[in-house]
Amino acid sequence: RLKVSLKLVGTLVERLPLNHPLHHPKGTNELELPEESDVGVLLHYIGLGQDSEYFAMINNDHIPSDKLTARALEEGDSIVLIPPIKGG
């Protein structure tokens, strides 16, 4: 199993389905995922769709939204997901 930490910011917490696996939706969560997981697997696991463009930081590095879901995860990765910000 692959251990990573995940923090959701802003409205992403409100978008989680009722049966989500996070113990601390508004804090940092330690998760165990299958080996060879990518961010797409992580999004599916917590119940968020891959169709949104997320702003993401993995280990304090910005990951562009067009490369995010295919980004392979590694043991100990720290992931912060932020919803897209839309303005006028």
N, CA, C and O of each residue as an XYZ file, in Angstrom:
352
protein
N       0.837     -1.192      0.000
C       0.000      0.000      0.000
C       0.881      1.254      0.000
O       2.025      1.239      0.454
N       0.316      2.313     -0.515
C       1.007      3.583     -0.689
C       0.411      4.598      0.278
O      -0.795      4.841      0.236
N       1.219      5.195      1.144
C       0.722      6.160      2.113
C       1.029      7.575      1.645
O       2.169      7.909      1.320
N      -0.026      8.408      1.617
C       0.103      9.818      1.240
C      -0.737     10.642      2.208
O      -1.572     10.103      2.935
N      -0.508     11.955      2.211
C      -1.366     12.842      2.991
C      -2.103     13.762      2.028
O      -1.580     14.141      0.980
N      -3.331     14.114      2.406
C      -4.189     14.913      1.541
C      -4.882     15.994      2.354
O      -5.402     15.742      3.441
N      -4.877     17.205      1.805
C      -5.630     18.311      2.394
C      -6.489     18.916      1.300
O      -5.998     19.232      0.217
N      -7.787     19.078      1.589
C      -8.712     19.734      0.671
C      -8.947     21.158      1.151
O      -9.034     21.415      2.352
N      -9.049     22.082      0.198
C      -9.225     23.485      0.528
C     -10.557     23.979     -0.020
O     -11.000     23.568     -1.093
N     -11.181     24.868      0.739
C     -12.373     25.564      0.263
C     -13.553     24.661     -0.006
O     -13.859     23.764      0.778
N     -14.211     24.906     -1.117
C     -15.470     24.224     -1.433
C     -15.298     22.749     -1.772
O     -16.294     22.035     -1.893
N     -14.071     22.271     -1.928
C     -13.899     20.832     -2.205
C     -14.445     19.985     -1.061
O     -14.968     18.895     -1.292
N     -14.328     20.477      0.167
C     -14.862     19.743      1.314
C     -16.375     19.562      1.154
O     -16.915     18.499      1.460
N     -17.048     20.601      0.675
C     -18.500     20.552      0.507
C     -18.912     19.635     -0.649
O     -20.051     19.170     -0.686
N     -18.017     19.374     -1.576
C     -18.332     18.522     -2.725
C     -18.163     17.039     -2.440
O     -18.544     16.207     -3.264
N     -17.602     16.695     -1.296
C     -17.394     15.275     -0.979
C     -18.737     14.563     -0.857
O     -19.690     15.131     -0.324
N     -18.825     13.324     -1.346
C     -20.060     12.557     -1.156
C     -20.221     12.182      0.320
O     -19.257     12.219      1.085
N     -21.432     11.824      0.707
C     -21.708     11.495      2.107
C     -20.866     10.331      2.623
O     -20.523     10.298      3.805
N     -20.531      9.389      1.766
C     -19.774      8.206      2.203
C     -18.265      8.335      1.956
O     -17.582      7.327      1.779
N     -17.748      9.556      1.942
C     -16.313      9.743      1.680
C     -15.472      9.096      2.787
O     -15.951      8.916      3.906
N     -14.215      8.745      2.473
C     -13.380      8.034      3.439
C     -12.512      8.932      4.322
O     -11.701      8.414      5.089
N     -12.652     10.249      4.244
C     -11.768     11.143      4.986
C     -12.234     11.291      6.437
O     -13.410     11.547      6.695
N     -11.307     11.127      7.377
C     -11.617     11.272      8.795
C     -11.666     12.744      9.209
O     -12.410     13.115     10.116
N     -10.873     13.573      8.544
C     -10.788     15.001      8.864
C     -10.959     15.807      7.582
O      -9.970     16.319      7.057
N     -12.170     15.939      7.061
C     -12.365     16.607      5.771
C     -11.760     18.012      5.709
O     -11.297     18.435      4.650
N     -11.757     18.737      6.827
C     -11.225     20.098      6.815
C      -9.772     20.160      7.278
O      -9.228     21.247      7.475
N      -9.153     19.015      7.451
C      -7.758     18.976      7.885
C      -6.929     18.098      6.964
O      -7.321     17.818      5.831
N      -5.785     17.670      7.460
C      -4.914     16.795      6.694
C      -5.266     15.348      7.006
O      -5.420     14.971      8.167
N      -5.390     14.549      5.964
C      -5.773     13.145      6.085
C      -4.646     12.248      5.599
O      -4.061     12.478      4.541
N      -4.356     11.238      6.379
C      -3.402     10.214      5.958
C      -4.202      9.124      5.257
O      -5.158      8.589      5.819
N      -3.812      8.797      4.036
C      -4.541      7.804      3.249
C      -3.616      6.692      2.810
O      -2.417      6.902      2.625
N      -4.178      5.513      2.646
C      -3.471      4.385      2.050
C      -4.161      4.060      0.743
O      -5.362      3.793      0.711
N      -3.398      4.083     -0.328
C      -3.911      3.805     -1.666
C      -3.195      2.581     -2.229
O      -2.140      2.192     -1.726
N      -3.760      1.976     -3.264
C      -3.056      0.862     -3.907
C      -1.719      1.338     -4.505
O      -1.583      2.493     -4.908
N      -0.753      0.435     -4.552
C       0.512      0.752     -5.222
C       0.223      1.206     -6.654
O      -0.805      0.839     -7.222
N       1.101      1.985     -7.228
C       0.964      2.468     -8.606
C      -0.237      3.401     -8.777
O      -0.790      3.489     -9.873
N      -0.648      4.093     -7.721
C      -1.765      5.034     -7.829
C      -1.306      6.360     -8.419
O      -0.149      6.757     -8.285
N      -2.247      7.034     -9.075
C      -2.006      8.388     -9.545
C      -3.087      9.286     -8.938
O      -3.939      8.806     -8.190
N      -3.059     10.584     -9.253
C      -4.033     11.501     -8.669
C      -5.451     11.146     -9.105
O      -6.397     11.361     -8.348
N      -5.612     10.608    -10.309
C      -6.933     10.168    -10.750
C      -7.505      9.109     -9.828
O      -8.693      9.150     -9.507
N      -6.688      8.166     -9.397
C      -7.116      7.127     -8.452
C      -7.490      7.773     -7.119
O      -8.493      7.400     -6.509
N      -6.698      8.729     -6.668
C      -6.974      9.432     -5.423
C      -8.322     10.150     -5.480
O      -9.114     10.049     -4.543
N      -8.588     10.867     -6.560
C      -9.855     11.585     -6.709
C     -11.036     10.614     -6.672
O     -12.047     10.880     -6.023
N     -10.899      9.503     -7.364
C     -11.951      8.487     -7.363
C     -12.162      7.926     -5.956
O     -13.299      7.743     -5.520
N     -11.077      7.660     -5.258
C     -11.132      7.085     -3.917
C     -11.905      7.977     -2.949
O     -12.691      7.484     -2.140
N     -11.682      9.298     -3.031
C     -12.365     10.192     -2.093
C     -13.723     10.652     -2.613
O     -14.478     11.292     -1.881
N     -14.044     10.334     -3.871
C     -15.363     10.626     -4.401
C     -15.495     11.940     -5.138
O     -16.606     12.434     -5.330
N     -14.370     12.519     -5.557
C     -14.417     13.748     -6.344
C     -14.209     13.416     -7.818
O     -13.432     12.522     -8.151
N     -14.890     14.123     -8.686
C     -14.774     13.873    -10.119
C     -13.459     14.357    -10.693
O     -12.838     15.289    -10.182
N     -13.054     13.708    -11.762
C     -11.832     14.113    -12.454
C     -12.117     15.168    -13.510
O     -11.201     15.637    -14.185
N     -13.384     15.543    -13.657
C     -13.742     16.460    -14.727
C     -13.460     17.920    -14.388
O     -13.459     18.765    -15.283
N     -13.223     18.230    -13.130
C     -12.895     19.600    -12.747
C     -11.405     19.855    -12.921
O     -10.593     18.931    -12.876
N     -11.063     21.108    -13.119
C      -9.656     21.486    -13.150
C      -9.269     21.904    -11.737
O      -9.732     22.927    -11.234
N      -8.430     21.116    -11.113
C      -8.003     21.400     -9.758
C      -6.678     22.125     -9.777
O      -5.828     21.860    -10.627
N      -6.500     23.042     -8.840
C      -5.187     23.606     -8.579
C      -4.580     22.686     -7.539
O      -5.195     22.443     -6.500
N      -3.408     22.179     -7.788
C      -2.830     21.202     -6.865
C      -1.370     21.494     -6.572
O      -0.606     21.953     -7.421
N      -1.029     21.208     -5.345
C       0.360     21.243     -4.909
C       0.689     19.840     -4.414
O      -0.027     19.280     -3.584
N       1.760     19.287     -4.922
C       2.246     18.002     -4.431
C       3.674     18.226     -3.972
O       4.556     18.561     -4.762
N       3.882     18.035     -2.690
C       5.190     18.293     -2.075
C       5.651     19.720     -2.359
O       6.820     19.959     -2.661
N       4.717     20.660     -2.257
C       4.956     22.093     -2.465
C       5.294     22.471     -3.898
O       5.734     23.594     -4.144
N       5.102     21.575     -4.840
C       5.288     21.871     -6.262
C       3.924     21.968     -6.928
O       3.079     21.091     -6.748
N       3.704     23.039     -7.705
C       2.448     23.182     -8.436
C       2.415     22.168     -9.573
O       3.380     22.037    -10.326
N       1.304     21.454     -9.693
C       1.117     20.496    -10.781
C       0.025     21.063    -11.685
O      -1.099     21.264    -11.227
N       0.331     21.329    -12.969
C      -0.683     21.880    -13.878
C      -1.890     20.949    -13.979
O      -1.743     19.727    -13.972
N      -3.086     21.537    -14.072
C      -4.320     20.738    -14.068
C      -4.376     19.757    -15.228
O      -4.979     18.691    -15.101
N      -3.754     20.099    -16.372
C      -3.811     19.181    -17.509
C      -2.908     17.959    -17.328
O      -3.014     17.001    -18.095
N      -2.037     17.977    -16.343
C      -1.159     16.833    -16.072
C      -1.488     16.166    -14.738
O      -0.877     15.164    -14.367
N      -2.451     16.727    -14.029
C      -2.673     16.314    -12.648
C      -3.150     14.878    -12.509
O      -2.529     14.104    -11.780
N      -4.239     14.491    -13.186
C      -4.816     13.177    -12.920
C      -3.875     12.033    -13.280
O      -3.992     10.941    -12.723
N      -2.955     12.263    -14.191
C      -2.008     11.206    -14.569
C      -0.733     11.248    -13.732
O       0.149     10.411    -13.926
N      -0.613     12.194    -12.813
C       0.598     12.328    -12.001
C       0.687     11.151    -11.032
O      -0.174     10.987    -10.168
N       1.728     10.334    -11.179
C       1.923      9.176    -10.301
C       2.224      9.657     -8.883
O       2.927     10.648     -8.684
N       1.684      8.945     -7.917
C       1.944      9.270     -6.515
C       3.045      8.379     -5.976
O       3.222      7.240     -6.409
N       3.781      8.928     -5.016
C       4.868      8.186     -4.388
C       4.658      8.175     -2.883
O       3.977      9.040     -2.333
N       5.247      7.192     -2.229
C       5.158      7.073     -0.782
C       5.520      8.398     -0.114
O       6.559      8.991     -0.405
N       4.644      8.854      0.790
C       4.924     10.059      1.553
C       4.539     11.361      0.881
O       4.745     12.427      1.461
N       3.981     11.312     -0.335
C       3.576     12.546     -1.006
C       2.574     13.318     -0.158
O       1.714     12.734      0.502
N       2.701     14.631     -0.189
C       1.778     15.535      0.482
C       1.010     16.283     -0.599
O       1.599     17.041     -1.371
N      -0.313     16.071     -0.658
C      -1.137     16.627     -1.730
C      -2.106     17.647     -1.142
O      -2.781     17.374     -0.149
N      -2.168     18.822     -1.762
C      -3.148     19.834     -1.411
C      -3.962     20.096     -2.670
O      -3.408     20.462     -3.706
N      -5.283     19.910     -2.582
C      -6.175     20.163     -3.723
C      -7.013     21.401     -3.425
O      -7.598     21.534     -2.350
N      -7.055     22.303     -4.405
C      -7.790     23.550     -4.297
C      -8.755     23.626     -5.462
O      -8.371     23.326     -6.593
N     -10.013     24.022     -5.219
C     -10.966     24.077     -6.327
C     -10.597     25.176     -7.301
O      -9.892     26.121     -6.947
N     -11.081     25.050     -8.548
C     -10.830     26.121     -9.506
C     -11.498     27.414     -9.024
O     -12.600     27.393     -8.475
N     -10.819     28.513     -9.238
C     -11.343     29.803     -8.848
C     -11.841     30.506    -10.091
O     -11.089     30.718    -11.043
N     -13.105     30.864    -10.078
C     -13.688     31.527    -11.235
C     -14.099     32.921    -10.838
O     -14.665     33.147     -9.768
N     -13.808     33.831    -11.703
C     -14.168     35.216    -11.429
C     -14.634     35.903    -12.689
O     -14.611     35.333    -13.779
N     -15.052     37.122    -12.519
C     -15.578     37.826    -13.671
C     -14.844     39.070    -13.969
O     -15.180     39.773    -14.922
